[in-house]
Amino acid sequence: VQLQAFGGGLVQAGGSLRLSCVASGGTFSNYNTGWFHQAPGPKREFVAAITWSGNTYYADIVKGRVTISRDNTKNTVYLEMNSLNPEDTSDYYCAAQGRLGIIHSDNAYPYWGQGTLVTVSS
């Protein structure tokens, strides 16, 4: 499956952005999909995920500010980000895994889209 991430940009602190991840080349409804952001160094840190069945998971640092959703008819997963602060500035990546993958681990996702940069100004 191929993934493309969209929606990054420059926003002021307190603002909102919606990121989109569009999938092609596979049966999207069979995959768990996650969003990660680039941490210092090679690791990507978990932000949120939605399973093939619609269960959602969030990192503690974004709970209450972020909502992940999916539209299988459009092969798209969305990440709505609110109350953004400068510490949210990062490259954000969407990723997909099979139904039984470990949700929070970047190593458990074999399919990745390109990053989309979110910059939050103070």
C-alpha positions in Angstrom: 0.0 0.0 0.0 1.2 3.5 -0.8 0.5 6.5 1.5 0.6 10.2 0.8 0.3 12.7 3.6 -1.0 16.2 3.2 -2.1 19.2 5.2 1.0 20.5 7.0 1.8 24.2 7.1 2.5 27.2 9.3 0.0 28.0 12.0 0.1 30.3 15.0 0.0 28.9 18.5 -3.5 28.0 19.5 -4.5 27.3 15.9 -5.6 24.1 14.2 -4.6 22.0 11.2 -6.1 18.9 9.6 -3.6 16.4 8.2 -4.8 13.8 5.6 -3.3 10.5 4.7 -4.5 9.0 1.4 -3.8 5.4 0.7 -3.7 3.5 -2.6 -2.7 0.0 -3.8 -4.3 -2.0 -1.1 -7.5 -2.8 0.7 -7.3 0.2 3.0 -10.0 -1.0 5.4 -7.8 -3.9 6.4 -5.1 -1.8 7.8 -4.4 0.0 11.1 -3.2 3.5 10.3 -1.0 5.7 12.6 0.5 9.1 12.7 4.0 9.7 14.0 6.1 12.8 14.3 9.9 13.0 13.9 11.7 13.1 17.2 15.4 14.2 17.4 17.4 11.4 15.9 16.1 8.6 13.8 13.1 7.6 15.9 9.5 8.6 15.1 7.2 9.1 18.0 3.7 7.9 18.2 0.9 10.5 18.0 -2.3 8.7 17.2 -3.7 5.6 15.5 -7.0 4.2 14.3 -7.5 0.5 13.8 -9.1 -1.2 10.9 -12.2 -1.6 13.1 -12.3 2.1 14.2 -10.7 1.9 17.6 -8.6 5.0 18.4 -5.4 5.5 20.4 -3.6 8.7 21.4 -0.3 9.6 22.9 -0.8 11.2 26.3 0.8 14.4 25.1 -1.9 15.0 22.5 -5.0 13.6 24.3 -7.8 16.1 24.2 -6.2 18.1 21.4 -6.1 15.6 18.5 -8.7 13.5 16.8 -8.0 10.7 14.4 -10.7 9.5 12.0 -10.9 7.5 8.8 -13.1 7.4 5.7 -12.7 4.1 4.0 -14.8 5.3 1.0 -12.0 7.8 0.3 -9.1 5.6 1.5 -8.2 8.5 3.8 -7.2 8.9 7.5 -7.4 12.4 9.0 -5.6 13.9 12.0 -7.4 16.9 13.4 -4.9 18.9 15.5 -6.2 21.7 17.8 -4.7 24.0 20.4 -1.3 23.7 18.7 1.8 24.9 20.4 5.4 25.4 19.2 6.4 22.1 20.8 4.1 20.4 18.1 6.4 21.7 15.4 7.7 18.6 13.5 7.5 16.5 10.4 4.4 14.3 10.7 4.2 10.9 9.0 1.3 8.5 8.4 1.9 4.8 8.4 0.0 1.6 7.9 0.2 -1.9 9.4 -1.8 -5.1 9.4 -4.7 -5.7 11.8 -2.5 -7.4 14.5 0.3 -4.9 14.6 1.6 -3.2 17.7 -0.1 0.2 17.6 2.4 2.5 19.3 5.7 1.2 17.8 7.0 2.8 14.6 9.0 -0.4 14.0 5.6 -2.3 13.6 4.5 -0.2 10.6 5.9 -1.4 7.2 4.2 1.2 5.1 5.0 4.9 5.4 4.1 8.1 3.6 6.3 11.1 3.1 6.4 13.6 5.9 4.3 16.7 6.0 5.8 19.6 8.0 3.8 21.3 10.7 5.3 24.6 12.0 3.7 26.3 15.0 4.8 29.9 15.6 4.6 31.5 19.0 
